Amino acid sequence: MKVTVDLGLCQDHGQCAIAAPEVFAINDEGRLEYDSTPSDELLEFVEEAADVCPVQAILIADR
């Protein structure tokens, strides 16, 4: 899978990091970092992260 986050839309709420900590994290500066090509085994967690994003900034696509 390919994960993309619209960083212009993202407000760094961190809900994605709670839902899928293997893929999303808030760094020491309070900004989102993420793995754009996580294992397909994490799809369920990434979908949950996309669902809980308050601004719907997370997009998931096939590789």
Summary of the structure (lengths in Angstrom):
residues: 63
radius of gyration: 10.4
end to end distance: 4.9
largest distance: 30.4
contacts: 170
relative contact order: 0.36
helix: 29%
strand: 22%
